[in-house]
Amino acid sequence: VQLVESGGGLVQPGGSLRLSCATSGFTLDYYAISWFRQAPGKEREGVSCIVGSDDMTYYTDSVKDRFTISRHNAKNTVYLQMNSLKPEDTAVYYCAAAPLPLTVRAGRRIWWIGSEFDYWGQGTQVTVSS
């Protein structure tokens, strides 16, 4: 199993980036893929998730209406389109994979907790600055 992120870089506030998570060794239909980020001095944060079995998507509140997660099965790739970027979006972004089903607690799929995910990429730096 391998995940490789790409697409990070330096962008001005209000700009856009599209991150890619190229996967191999497993079938996206049977996994959940989440994007996490970690800024210097801060805890890792779950940003977004897409569930392979039903294409449900999830977002943390701070990125709703700005970020969009999607997947291309033929390319075994998951994308994170990031628009209206803010300086507080600056972080290293990681994609991670968890076999389905995700843990459910209080009726919610636990997509934002890193320990639920078995496989991780190496990360890609996103810097939002003028």
C-alpha positions as semicolon CSV with decimal commas, in nm:
position;residue;x (nm);y (nm);z (nm)
1;V;0,000;0,000;0,000
2;Q;0,135;0,338;-0,096
3;L;0,003;0,695;-0,088
4;V;0,190;0,983;-0,248
5;E;0,077;1,343;-0,211
6;S;0,157;1,620;-0,456
7;G;0,037;1,965;-0,552
8;G;0,146;2,169;-0,255
9;G;0,324;2,500;-0,284
10;L;0,321;2,870;-0,207
11;V;0,003;3,062;-0,287
12;Q;-0,128;3,405;-0,205
13;P;-0,433;3,449;0,021
14;G;-0,748;3,396;-0,180
15;G;-0,571;3,165;-0,422
16;S;-0,629;2,800;-0,504
17;L;-0,438;2,474;-0,503
18;R;-0,532;2,118;-0,590
19;L;-0,366;1,844;-0,390
20;S;-0,345;1,491;-0,526
21;C;-0,312;1,166;-0,338
22;A;-0,198;0,890;-0,572
23;T;-0,268;0,548;-0,425
24;S;-0,155;0,197;-0,507
25;G;-0,191;-0,148;-0,357
26;F;-0,560;-0,126;-0,276
27;T;-0,898;-0,040;-0,427
28;L;-1,050;0,296;-0,340
29;D;-1,401;0,147;-0,325
30;Y;-1,309;-0,039;-0,006
31;Y;-1,134;0,240;0,177
32;A;-1,191;0,581;0,327
33;I;-0,936;0,844;0,233
34;S;-0,891;1,142;0,461
35;W;-0,681;1,451;0,430
36;F;-0,511;1,571;0,747
37;R;-0,295;1,874;0,807
38;Q;-0,047;1,978;1,069
39;A;0,083;2,329;1,120
40;P;0,398;2,402;1,322
41;G;0,325;2,382;1,692
42;K;-0,029;2,256;1,638
43;E;-0,197;1,920;1,659
44;R;-0,278;1,723;1,349
45;E;-0,626;1,808;1,220
46;G;-0,866;1,610;1,004
47;V;-0,963;1,825;0,706
48;S;-1,182;1,613;0,477
49;C;-1,273;1,256;0,396
50;I;-1,429;1,057;0,113
51;V;-1,573;0,713;0,173
52;G;-1,522;0,466;-0,109
53;S;-1,836;0,257;-0,065
54;D;-2,088;0,540;-0,093
55;D;-1,889;0,851;-0,193
56;M;-1,999;1,033;0,121
57;T;-1,779;1,332;0,192
58;Y;-1,698;1,509;0,516
59;Y;-1,530;1,839;0,599
60;T;-1,411;2,016;0,909
61;D;-1,604;2,337;0,966
62;S;-1,315;2,570;0,884
63;V;-1,290;2,446;0,525
64;K;-1,655;2,389;0,435
65;D;-1,757;2,577;0,119
66;R;-1,388;2,630;0,033
67;F;-1,243;2,280;-0,008
68;T;-1,377;1,993;-0,217
69;I;-1,265;1,631;-0,196
70;S;-1,313;1,397;-0,491
71;R;-1,173;1,079;-0,638
72;H;-1,088;0,936;-0,977
73;N;-1,110;0,559;-0,952
74;A;-0,941;0,486;-1,286
75;K;-0,640;0,688;-1,171
76;N;-0,656;0,558;-0,811
77;T;-0,626;0,918;-0,703
78;V;-0,804;1,136;-0,449
79;Y;-0,800;1,513;-0,488
80;L;-0,845;1,805;-0,252
81;Q;-0,941;2,123;-0,433
82;M;-0,867;2,416;-0,206
83;N;-1,012;2,756;-0,292
84;S;-1,015;3,091;-0,112
85;L;-0,705;2,988;0,078
86;K;-0,621;3,167;0,401
87;P;-0,292;3,200;0,590
88;E;-0,434;2,972;0,858
89;D;-0,452;2,693;0,598
90;T;-0,072;2,682;0,598
91;A;0,037;2,333;0,702
92;V;0,179;2,005;0,583
93;Y;-0,108;1,811;0,428
94;Y;-0,122;1,434;0,446
95;C;-0,357;1,182;0,293
96;A;-0,434;0,863;0,480
97;A;-0,629;0,544;0,408
98;A;-0,848;0,330;0,631
99;P;-1,020;0,007;0,530
100;L;-1,397;0,021;0,551
101;P;-1,605;0,030;0,753
102;L;-1,491;0,329;0,952
103;T;-1,554;0,323;1,324
104;V;-1,893;0,471;1,411
105;R;-1,956;0,647;1,742
106;A;-2,281;0,819;1,834
107;G;-2,396;0,767;1,478
108;R;-2,097;0,943;1,326
109;R;-1,823;0,795;1,113
110;I;-1,491;0,871;1,279
111;W;-1,304;1,016;0,982
112;W;-1,107;1,290;1,154
113;I;-0,897;1,088;1,399
114;G;-0,558;0,986;1,267
115;S;-0,531;0,668;1,472
116;E;-0,822;0,524;1,274
117;F;-0,608;0,527;0,957
118;D;-0,355;0,259;0,872
119;Y;-0,165;0,404;0,578
120;W;-0,015;0,748;0,531
121;G;0,162;0,950;0,267
122;Q;0,473;1,157;0,325
123;G;0,296;1,492;0,316
124;T;0,304;1,802;0,099
125;Q;0,364;2,157;0,222
126;V;0,101;2,423;0,162
127;T;0,200;2,780;0,241
128;V;-0,048;3,065;0,210
129;S;0,127;3,398;0,229
130;S;0,153;3,729;0,052
